[in-house]
């Protein structure tokens, strides 16, 4: 009997030891995963700073083929992907050899602070009924025209307006901005071209963009719209900058102002960082400066 009790105690202790070891292994795995994710996020922030520096010190209008030190390829400002190689440094080790950069000129998006008929059209194209699309635009216009009304600071502020939901904003987030000055549709995303341009031109411009032959002069030739002292077809300093790392699945998106010769060369208006299927907004702050 005594031997049986000893064996039982040994068996119980062995089971408890196995449970402790399993829990320890799980804790170690979680810690390692958290460390990897933290290193990836820090590396993405480093990549952001690196690309910001390149954008501040590069000529956006051309590529100097004789400069072997150049990093940025020929830029586009309508959201087409660009591969940006990263230097071999420890700060980028958690990422792949390169990241994907997308630049979207903010003046080429629909401004929620100046809602137009185009906004209702795009809402309808994306599945919102005509009646509800018009209601959303009308409510937005009424909100902006109220006494002592102020401009919306980010597109997520649309949730303050009756009938607008987070789902509506997510549906339209790629074509909306709270920024935007004089519209410059030479760099409008492909999704907006059918609404902004007459029939046939949208497809032609998208085809030229896909083949790498598009620029502002092509836009002028097709639309008979030319830049002047008031309206410029050159990309503005305010850009939506999206940086993605295929290896980790991390993506950051920021609305930025690159004013190389200004008192504040670099300003971040709004930003998010997300991992595939795991979104986390880290900044809802207006005019959150990266100086």
MIRO-954272 format. One line per 10 residues: number of its first residue (from 1); for each residue x, y, z of C-alpha. Coordinates in steps of 0.2 Angstrom, whole numbers. Layout:
N
NUM	X:Y:Z | ...
//
This chain:
291
1	0:0:0 | 14:12:5 | 23:8:-12 | 6:12:-21 | 5:29:-12 | 23:33:-17 | 20:29:-35 | 4:39:-35 | 13:54:-28 | 27:52:-41
11	14:51:-55 | 5:67:-49 | 21:76:-47 | 27:71:-65 | 10:77:-72 | 12:94:-62 | 30:95:-69 | 24:92:-87 | 10:106:-85 | 23:118:-78
21	35:114:-92 | 21:116:-105 | 16:133:-98 | 34:139:-97 | 36:134:-116 | 20:143:-120 | 26:159:-111 | 43:158:-119 | 34:157:-136 | 23:171:-133
31	38:182:-127 | 48:178:-142 | 33:182:-153 | 30:198:-144 | 49:202:-146 | 48:198:-165 | 33:209:-167 | 41:223:-157 | 57:222:-168 | 46:222:-184
41	37:238:-179 | 52:247:-174 | 60:242:-190 | 45:248:-200 | 47:265:-190 | 65:266:-195 | 60:262:-213 | 47:276:-212 | 61:288:-207 | 73:282:-220
51	60:285:-234 | 55:302:-227 | 73:307:-228 | 74:302:-246 | 58:311:-251 | 64:327:-242 | 80:326:-252 | 75:320:-269 | 69:328:-285 | 51:321:-287
61	50:326:-305 | 65:316:-311 | 77:302:-308 | 95:306:-309 | 102:291:-319 | 120:296:-316 | 118:296:-297 | 123:279:-291 | 118:283:-274 | 100:286:-278
71	87:276:-268 | 70:281:-275 | 64:275:-292 | 54:286:-303 | 39:291:-292 | 21:291:-295 | 8:300:-285 | -8:290:-289 | -5:275:-277 | 4:263:-288
81	17:252:-279 | 36:256:-279 | 49:244:-272 | 61:253:-261 | 77:243:-256 | 83:245:-238 | 101:247:-233 | 109:233:-224 | 108:239:-206 | 103:231:-190
91	88:243:-188 | 80:235:-204 | 85:217:-200 | 67:212:-195 | 60:217:-212 | 64:210:-229 | 77:217:-241 | 64:230:-248 | 48:238:-243 | 33:243:-254
101	30:262:-255 | 13:270:-262 | 11:289:-263 | -6:297:-266 | -7:315:-269 | -20:322:-256 | -25:336:-267 | -31:322:-280 | -43:314:-267 | -61:320:-263
111	-61:332:-248 | -74:329:-235 | -73:347:-231 | -79:352:-248 | -91:338:-252 | -97:338:-270 | -108:327:-282 | -93:316:-285 | -94:310:-267 | -112:303:-270
121	-107:295:-286 | -93:286:-278 | -104:280:-264 | -116:273:-276 | -102:264:-286 | -97:256:-270 | -114:249:-267 | -123:262:-257 | -140:266:-263 | -144:282:-272
131	-155:288:-258 | -143:284:-244 | -128:291:-254 | -137:308:-256 | -142:308:-238 | -124:305:-232 | -118:320:-243 | -132:331:-237 | -129:328:-219 | -111:331:-222
141	-115:348:-231 | -127:353:-217 | -114:349:-204 | -100:359:-212 | -112:374:-215 | -118:375:-197 | -115:391:-187 | -97:392:-180 | -94:376:-189 | -76:370:-191
151	-68:358:-203 | -66:340:-200 | -49:335:-195 | -48:317:-201 | -59:306:-211 | -64:297:-196 | -72:312:-189 | -86:308:-201 | -93:297:-187 | -99:313:-179
161	-111:316:-193 | -129:307:-193 | -130:291:-204 | -111:290:-207 | -104:274:-200 | -87:267:-198 | -91:254:-212 | -95:269:-223 | -78:277:-219 | -68:261:-222
171	-77:258:-238 | -72:276:-244 | -55:279:-235 | -44:276:-251 | -53:291:-260 | -56:303:-246 | -46:316:-236 | -49:329:-223 | -34:339:-232 | -34:344:-250
181	-32:362:-257 | -36:366:-276 | -41:349:-284 | -27:341:-295 | -35:326:-303 | -19:322:-314 | -14:311:-299 | -32:305:-294 | -32:286:-290 | -39:274:-303
191	-55:272:-293 | -59:290:-295 | -55:293:-314 | -72:286:-320 | -81:299:-310 | -70:314:-313 | -66:312:-332 | -77:309:-347 | -80:292:-354 | -65:283:-361
201	-52:294:-353 | -51:285:-337 | -47:268:-346 | -34:277:-356 | -25:284:-341 | -26:268:-331 | -18:259:-346 | -4:272:-347 | -1:271:-329 | 1:252:-329
211	13:253:-343 | 24:266:-335 | 21:279:-348 | 10:291:-339 | 14:309:-333 | 6:326:-331 | 9:331:-349 | -1:315:-355 | -15:320:-343 | -15:338:-351
221	-15:331:-369 | -30:320:-365 | -41:332:-355 | -35:349:-361 | -32:354:-343 | -15:363:-341 | -7:370:-325 | -6:388:-323 | -2:401:-309 | -17:395:-299
231	-19:377:-303 | -3:366:-303 | -3:348:-310 | 13:344:-301 | 11:334:-286 | 9:344:-270 | 19:343:-254 | 4:334:-245 | 5:315:-248 | -3:299:-241
241	12:288:-238 | 9:269:-237 | 23:258:-233 | 21:239:-233 | 33:225:-228 | 29:209:-237 | 39:198:-225 | 30:204:-209 | 14:209:-216 | 15:226:-207
251	8:241:-216 | 9:260:-211 | -1:274:-218 | 2:292:-214 | -5:308:-221 | 11:319:-223 | 17:336:-228 | 35:337:-235 | 40:355:-235 | 59:354:-238
261	62:372:-237 | 49:377:-224 | 51:380:-205 | 43:363:-202 | 50:351:-216 | 40:336:-210 | 23:335:-203 | 12:320:-200 | -7:324:-200 | -13:307:-197
271	-7:289:-196 | -11:271:-194 | -1:255:-193 | -8:237:-195 | -3:219:-197 | -13:208:-209 | -30:205:-200 | -24:214:-185 | -27:233:-186 | -21:245:-173
281	-23:264:-174 | -9:272:-166 | -13:290:-169 | -29:299:-172 | -21:316:-168 | -22:331:-179 | -6:339:-184 | 5:326:-175 | 22:333:-180 | 37:322:-184
291	50:336:-182
//
